[in-house]
Amino acid sequence: MMTTEPTYCSDFSISLGEPVFATAPRIEAWILLEYPYAHPAKALKESTLQENIKAHLSATLDSIPHSRLLMIKKSNRKPQSGVNLIVALSGTNNPRMTHFQLKDYPDILSIDLEAAFTELVNNPDEGEVSPLILVCTNGKRDVCCARYGLPLFNEMRKYDRADVWQSSHMGGHRFAANVISLPYGIYYARIPVSGAGSFVEHCRNGEINLPYYRGRTCYTAEQQAAEYLLRQHNGNLAVDDLMLQRTSQTDEDRWQVEFRSQASENFIVSVRKGVSSYTIIESCGSPQKTEPQPIYHLDEIIVGG
């Protein structure tokens, strides 16, 4: 009896030559909750947390635009020192994180998470900026995330045990192994195990690893495309060297995005949105999607505009 080799969504995407830039979701506020057990497909909803804790967290997410909760862990063993809870802001100005150490999960109910986010906005100097690296290993959501994410996590831990975590579903199974660097909210895709050490070093140095760069979550898809294409053009990899100034839509499928560098140099990037000639498999086990995917192209870069 012949067996059919499964079609892995990540492998299929690579075979198409699908670019990864301008594919990061829009997220500016993060709640990271340590959950040292198997991460369910729907992390919060299907977790073993008490219903009032789930409701508290869900209400916070509902009240904050562009927010997301991720379950994180370093192993499947419950830590002896309590539970880690981290809130992070990934806006264009002063990305920061705040770390809470809880005795147990019910302590979450006593924390005003909205106030914690407000404090980061009003007092950015109080937050943490040291990079936190999350690797999606959620095989219950998609097999590619465990297939590619878990080996990458194990390798990255050799270089930075303190600030590398496993994460629940991030979005974009077909780009596994998926990684987020916080507090900047930078999404990466398809990082090979062999590149784990150099990737961690890039993060420590405040640099973007451009070949695997999906985008910053504080930007729209058009802004992500413009930033990537500008960095590709001028080779500037410093995360905080480009500041978004303004965006204007000049036609149905064209945008102008202006950035300003730390050296006070302005760049106007004109990008055009087209569509792919191929269709994708969004996740393992899903049927092939019939609609093409958006693809962004560079029209021109005006320096000093």
Steps between C-alpha positions, in 0.01 A plus 500: 500500500642835395511784749474863400763737635320786681515844343659738748382858456843646574674276246235583241545875556876467457453301179293788361770753584242695702663811653461548874523879531186706569321203658512589872161549672410838650571482875612777734417365847604158630416287802742211551394244758720214609311170456742206541269237357409386150370805315151432361402592144298792642738594776290703744157353428610138528746545787436367851488849648197585712215660307517826695869532407419436134225762518735755659761452230243499220343822626840669496564388143156624394569842650838555334520534119758288318572282804590133529560243773763230462565207731874455555718237664856373519411140579203286604599521866330748729757756623577503871508879523144570385351616172640760262264761356635757253326792332665668204436793269631488143395841369721719284616698804685354800419127485513369858409203722399455864557173684279368783587199717184328624471237771226326304245570227224650722738791571425619146159614622660761725702658217352787303650413163356806328674717760825312438481587130414861583803518727725386215355773279535776759830391654698319229827531691364257760465209258742233379655501153729196509379274216267213580490229232191283449500191279166349397499126581122450510464169317139461608414803286720400206754221466754725324529715811626206705691339211712811440447707813603253771846419357562872452395579858731230638792637298432864593496407867867410470573866431251677729326288763349796686311676223391229254154351546265261325172661397148409403361585156643820348337494158634391164558124531644481150787725605622263775726521681333821617677726750410829671747741655349723767453776603543626141241253372712362216379188320743263334446193281682183394803546722716189457643319800847565361435874526385502863819644645538783250129583535526535878807720453310726257222542757746582779662763278170665412525395136245356258576165338375606159484168307241369751320828570118492486454850641429711806156449646440872560496553121238426238589260219584790268725661763668165568568457128644850468726457803630163378568628148675809636722292729572261215600796285727683744613213725393674822432229759476700826149448637451850639678697228191549283196685633173490310380853415191473280321284247283603207312292246565641155294253297285195555806274535781751569630665815771745600657434839742748656769407751753717682836369615686583821732706280199716402492362145155459341398215271176481303433144389242436227357148508252326273279205596451219251383142533689172484479258210460214746263392775602374842424241764434715806554223754570128503185301428321798345399503133697713259367856498367607163568873528851638428699676770601868515852574379670838544744657254730801525430784257756751624684642799538878528778608734466833679140553391 
